[in-house]
Each structure stands twice: as C-alpha cells, then as structure tokens.
Amino acid sequence: MSNTRSPASNGTDSATRVTRIQDAPTGRLTVLVVEDDDFQREVLVELIEILGAKRVLDARDGTAAVSVLERSRDANIVVDLVLCDVDMPRMCGFSFLERLESAEYSPAVAFTSAGGSTVMNAVRERCKHYDTRLVAALDKPISPARIESLLIEVENSLDDARVEPARAHRCAGRGQ
C-alpha cells in the first residue's frame, strides 16, 4: 500500500505548516520512501514532511514502489528522490534498482540499511553498475540531521540542473 500525503496531513496546524514549507530549503522536492518496516517508514515520512518536502510518497517494498513511480509518471509527477531500504520482502532494494534502470527512471537514490559497511559497499558497486545517481548510502538508524542535509543536497542539485541548460542556451545565443 502506498500513500500520497499533503503537507498538512500530519495533524499540525495548516497555517503553521504552510509557513514552514515556504521557508524550507526543500520545498520543491517530491520524495518516495520505500521501507518495509511500518514504524520506520512512518517516521521517515513524517520527518520529511516536517522538513518541508512538497510531496512525500511511500511504499512498503520495491514492487509497490514501482507502482507508485508508474502512477506518478502517469500523473506527470516527477519523483526527485527515492529513499529506499536495501533489505525488503517481495522486491529488495537491489531488484528495485534494476527495475529503475530498466524503466528509465532517473531520480536521485539514497539507500538505507542496518547491514553495515559490507552491504553499503555492495550498494555503491551496484549503483555504479547501473549508472544510478546514488546520493547517499545511509546506515540505520538515520539521524534527522542527516535526512535534512540529504534533502538540501538533492534540492541544490535540482537548482544546478536548472541553471546549466539556461547557461548553455545563453552562450549559444551569443555564438559562444
């Protein structure tokens, strides 16, 4: 099961919530949280909402995440970041990574695991193999400060991607 959450859906006062989103450096991001543990998924979703993401989607495994991505694409919603657990039932993070590649999705990806450095090294190698834009390999438990810095990093990379084409267009217009 997956959910789409509006910014004020966590029970906070909507006027306060809107102010926080407008001031947040992550207010344009759409994030997909893929985590099989219900409690961890809910905590991550709520934290990302509090940090001001525009939209937070969630799925309990890779199979559900693929469905969420397909529905998002059909609705013209661009998922900017996928925060995905490695060890999940039905479709693990590695299999999900293969599906991302074969379906030609290109969000930034951050993998999470409680498996330690061996698992995270395997994640990094797999991402290189699939040419995935891995922005983080995070050991659990993940601190709120680390999630915040990850969101800001991805938001800033969106700014960079938007600036570069404009700069190239201006240079082409001047014959440079």
N, C-alpha and C positions, 0 to 999 in steps of 0.2 A: 504494500500500500504506500502511496506517496501523497504528499500534501503540498499545496502551494499556500503560502502564508502571506497575508498582508502585513505591512509594518506595524499596525496597531493590534494585531490579533493575540498578543500575549497578555492582554488584560491591563496594560498600562493606560494611563490617560492619553487619549489620542492627540490632544494638543501638545502635550509634553513630548510624545513620541515623534510627531512631525518635526518639532524643533530639533530634536536630536538627529534625525535623518538629514535635515537641511544642513546642519553643521558638521555632519560626519564626513570624513575624507573617503568613505567607502560607499557613498550614497547612490552610485550608479551600477553597482555590481549585482548580478544575478548569480547565486551560489547554489550548487547542488551538493547536498550532504548525503553520502552513501555509507551507511553504518548499520550493521545488523543488530547491535545491542540497543534496545529501545531507549534506555535511560541515557546512554552516551549520545545517541542521535538527538534526542530532545534537548539535552544540554547544549550541544553544538549549535543546533538550530536557534535556540533562544539567545545564545551568546552572539551569534552572527546578526540576528535581528537587532539586538541591543546596540551592536557596533554600527548599525545603520545601513546594512545592505538593502538595496532596492527591493530585492525579491529573494526568498530562500525556499528552495525546493528540497524534498528529501525522499530517500528510498532506502529500503531495508537490505537490499543486496544488488548485485550487478545487473541481474535480469530486470528488476524493477527500475533501476537507473537508466537502462537502455530505453525502456518505455517512456520514462519521464523526458529523456532527451528527444525522443521522436515526437512526442506531443508538443514539446517546447518549440522544436523546429517548425512543426506544422502551424503553430500559433505565432510564428515569427518572433519568438523569444530567444535571445542569444544567452546561453549559459557561459559566463565568463570564467568561472572556477568550479572545478569538481573536487571536493574534499572526500576522499574515498579510503575506507578501511581495506587492508590487504586480505585479511582472513575472514571470509564470509561464506555462509552456505549458498547453495544453488549456483552462484557465479561469483568466484573470488575476484579480488582486485586485479590480478594478472589477466584473467579471462576478460574482465571488463575492459582492461587496457587494449586487448586485442580487438574487441568489438568497437571501441572508439576509433581505432586506426582504420578498420575495415569500413566503417560507416562514414569516414572522413569528417568526424567531429574534431574541432581543434580548440577546446577550452584549455586554460591552464589547469594543471592537475597537481594536487597535493595528496600524497598517500600517508596514511596513518597505520601504525602497528604497535603492538605490545611485544613484538618478537625480537626486538633488539637490533644491533648493528648488522648482523648477518642478513636478516630479512630486508633491512633498508638498503644494504648494498645490492641485493638482488633486484630490488625495486629500481634503483638507479640504472642498473645494467639493462633491465627490460625496457625502461623508458628510452634509453639511448638506442636500443634496437628498433623500437617503433617510432623513433623521432618524435616523441611526446614532449610537450612543453612542461616538464616537471619543474614546479616552482618550490616544492618542499617535500621532504621525506621526514615525517614527524613521529617521534616516539611518543607513545601514550604513557601517562596522561599528558594532555596538551594544555599548556597554560593559556589563560585568556590573553595575556600579553603577546604570546606567540601567534595566536589566531589574529589578533588585531594587526600585528606587523605584516602577516601574510596577506590580509585583505588590502592593506595600504599598498603593499608591493604590487599586487595584481592591479589595483586601481591605477597606480602610477604607470604600469606597463600599458594600460589602455590609453593613457594620455600620450605616451611615446608613440604608440601605433597610429594615433590620430594625427600627431604632429608631423611624422615623417612623410606621409603621402602629400600633405599640404605643402611641405617644404619642397618636395620633388616637383610638384606642379608649378610652384612659383619659379623655381630655377628653370624649368622647361620653357616657361613663358618668356623668360628673358634671354633665351638662347644659350644658357649655360649648361 
